[in-house]
Structures are given as C-alpha cells and as structure tokens.
Amino acid sequence: MYDTAIIGTGPAGMSAAINLKLHNKDIIWFGAQELSDKVRKSEKIANYPGMGLVTGEELNQRMEAHREEMELAITDRMVTNITKTKKGYMLLAENEIYEAKTLLLATGVITAKGFEGEAELLGRGVSYCATCDGFLYKEKNLAVFCAAPRYEHEVEYLAGIAGKVYLHTSYGESGIDLPNVERLDKPIRKILGEERVSGVELADGGERNVDGVFILRNAVAPATLLPGLAMDGAHIVVDRMQATNHPGCYAAGDCTGRPYQIAKAVGEGNVAAHSILEYLAEE
Amino acid sequence: MYDTAIIGTGPAGMSAAINLKLHNKDIIWFGAQELSDKVRKSEKIANYPGMGLVTGEELNQRMEAHREEMELAITDRMVTNITKTKKGYMLLAENEIYEAKTLLLATGVITAKGFEGEAELLGRGVSYCATCDGFLYKEKNLAVFCAAPRYEHEVEYLAGIAGKVYLHTSYGESGIDLPNVERLDKPIRKILGEERVSGVELADGGERNVDGVFILRNAVAPATLLPGLAMDGAHIVVDRMQATNHPGCYAAGDCTGRPYQIAKAVGEGNVAAHSILEYLAEE
C-alpha cells in the first residue's frame, strides 16, 4: 500500500511529488511521461518567478530535468475509477488495482464538456478504458474519441477486437491505418441510447449505430473518478490546506479553480504535500 | 495614486509584481533590493519545481535576473504605517506618503516576537522609523535594535541627533564606529516605562536609561502596520483568493501561514495579483 497516489504530472503533481519524495514517502504517480501538455504548448511564459521569459517547451524540459534529478518515476496509466476504502483509496488504472493511504488529485481542469449522453451511459456502453472493457466488444461496432496521439495504441487494441471502429480524433490526422477503422470527419455531438449505447450522432446530424463508445481523453472529470467528491461547477472544492470533502484526499492545480497558472499549481501542490505529510503522521 | 502597493520583495511579492506589471498596472513595490534574506540564506532548495537542486543564493539570483528582465523597480523604504482611506490605502514610508487603490501584504512572517513592552509603548518612545521620529530625540539617549546591516545608515543618522546611542544588533559586529554609539553585548529583554519609555532591561538584568527605543527590523507585524487587520496568531487571515478582511487588501506568502515555502509563496502571490486585477476592473 502506497503512502500517496498522485494523479497528474503537471506542475501541481510535480510539486507534490518532489516534496513527498524528499520526505521519503512511498508514492505512485500517474500521468503522462511528457508531463504537462498545457505547459508544453504555451508559447511564452513570463510569470513563473525565477525563470525569466521562457517557452512552454523550455519550462517543461526544466520540470523534466528536476523530475530526473529527484529520480521520480511516472506510471503512464489512466486512472478511471477510485473507491474510498477503510484504509484509504483503491484506484483502477487499465485493469490494475493500486492502493494508497492518501490521494492527491492534480488532474488539471476538464475544459471540454463531456459529450451529451456520456455521463448517463457511463458503464452502459460508454467506457474510458480500452484495456478494461475492450474485450466486451468482440466483433461489435464501436465509436472511439481519441484526444491525444498517445492513446492511439488503445485504438489499435480496440480495432483488434471489434468488428468496426468509427474514430474521431481531436487533433486531426492520426497514425492509424487499419482496414476496420473508419475516420469520422465530423465530431461526435451526442451519444445515443436508452438502456445502453445504441449509436452516436455527429455534428452534421449523421448517425452511426454502435454498441460501445470509448472516450480516450487526457483526464476523467474528478467527480466521475471519485463519486461523492464535492464540486463547484468544474472545480473541486478545497480549503486553504487543499483538503477535499473526503478525508485523506487532497486536490491541487487547475482542478481546484482559477487562476489557471503554473505558479498557483506549484504552490498548491506544495501545500497539499505538506497536508498529506501531516495526515500520514497522524494516522 | 498607484494601482497597487506591494510590501515585501520575497517570492510572494515578486510573483505578484511580475503579474501586475504584465497587466500594465502602476505599482509601487516596497522592500529590500537584495530581495529575500530568507531565500538567500537557505543552504539548499530542492523543491522549487523546475529549478532542480539549487542554493538559496542561486535561486535569489534567478529571482533578481527575472526582476531585471521585467524592469521592476524596488523602493527600499520601510513602510511603518498604513491607513485605510476612501479611495484605497495611504502608506507612510520613512516620512514619505504613498497612495494606492489596492494593497498586497507579502511581508513574510515575523518569527521573532516583539520585545516585552514594545507594543504597549509604540508611539510613546518606541519607533520603527529613524527618519520619521529621530528628530524628537536631539541630545537625548536612545536604545537601538538593528536587525540587518542595511539599517546601519539609520543608526548613524540617529547617532548624529542623539546624545548617546546604545546599540544591539542581531548579527554580531556592526560597521558603526562613532564615539557616542555604545555596543550592548547583551540583548534587550524588555522595554521599560509607564507613560513613556524610560529605559531598557538587558538579558543580564542590567538596565540603561533611555528616552526612546528604535527597532530597525526587517518587517513590522502586519496588525501593527494596518490596524484592524484580522489575524490568526502571527498569520494574516485570508480566503482562497488571498483576500483579507479589508476590501482591496490582499496577503500572500509566509505571512498567511504555513507551510513556509517558496512554491507556496509564488502561488499565493500569483493568485493575489489576479484577485487585485479583478478588484481593479470592478472599481
């Protein structure tokens, strides 16, 4: 059982991971090896004190160098479900189970709204995890939304199981060239179905009949991840110590609200790590 | 009238100053040209994300380089009193008056307690400002507590007015060599007097009769600076947007509470700057 599970490799998760490692805590840190897409894609950053004017790419490289120096390992698996247990938290990430005494949500903010029908049909044809649920769709038809090239291997995995895959990506051309994968030019507007998923409606009004919809996005909305988490709109409610309404569960960075800023994120990650240290000491 | 007066040139003040300057606000920024003594004197800093393992001196130099790049000017005057006015805040700094619509307190935390009798006799013989009150003590005897070499010019100024100056420094040997300045080896333990200052008691029980006591410290306790400021012990009470109980007055960094960390300070300075931008936009 880990001391802490951190979800998110942006500046907030990084700040917390560094501090917990310095205090010799046993952590598991989920997220992208490339750290933060949002930092990397920033053209210029002028307000991270001490860095001067840098490109997002440069700052992300500095973060990566710091991670290496601290020998912090990243587990590049998508956490799709978290359950509160007696001892702490149980996390499901691509069919593996992890347990931790405390939890830090540093997932970033989900700026894109979910698809219409997504929340309603989750677990009834809608899935966030190809490795977990793909086997259910042998020879069946699927729609897949892919938000980043790093999820393309999951699309290929699904194509190996399913009869047909309708694919839409948020980033244009994909590297996937398989006979049973059909590219949708129009975005998915709505997930259709009553009891279970029956199809998807596209932005041009066209429909495709499918048995399942896989949504491969950078992050899952926090309240979907961890049921009962107190939210204020898209943001997790935290106090000044970054505590959420669940004991032992903290949140930091963009997911707790504006301003969406790197300095704010590292500050909150630092505070959350110190709160976690206190919580673990009291246990 | 300035948009914002920032007090403190540590990481919190720096973070706020950068952000307000980027938004073309007219700011006055009070504090030491050397930025943060606390950062500079840190042996090693490992948990400021993106910097790797650095010495405090290195990190302070990086902050200084960023300040220069942003062309941010520092006013090296000690603010000793702040008054709420209709339009904002009026600050007294070494006999000069400054006015600002909003205020950011980034003073650091006063870890040293005040002297016994200090608060009680403030304005009745106890002063924080040589330039302001020195002229009252022509040919009289003074005790002076000096917390940093950068205040020695104020001690020399007082010695030019007073009959005799009993000096204690918190840093050992001073550079002052004047016939009417006597070095006290023992620290001041208590400021004596009923209606007004009558003397000081030293740690060895010895006493010196003086008419005034000048305390030249890095920072004045926030509630002494700005009467009515809501405090929780030594810390200024703020909400998640860094707002204090006074409209238009914000606080950031160590002065708002633990953890006393650079990352936390830059995060809070960033959030405070964004709150100030919103406040100014609404005015």
Interface residues (C-beta under 8 A of the other chain):
Chain A: P11 M14 S15 I18 N19 L22 A46 N47 Y48 P49 G50 M51 G52 L53 L59 R62 M63 A65 H66 E69 M70 V238 D239 R240 G257 R258 P259 Q261 A263 K264 A265 V266 G267 E268 G269 N270 V271 H274
Chain B: P11 M14 S15 I18 N19 L22 A46 N47 Y48 P49 G50 M51 G52 L53 L59 R62 M63 A65 H66 E69 M70 V238 D239 R240 G257 R258 P259 Q261 A263 K264 A265 V266 G267 E268 G269 N270 V271 H274
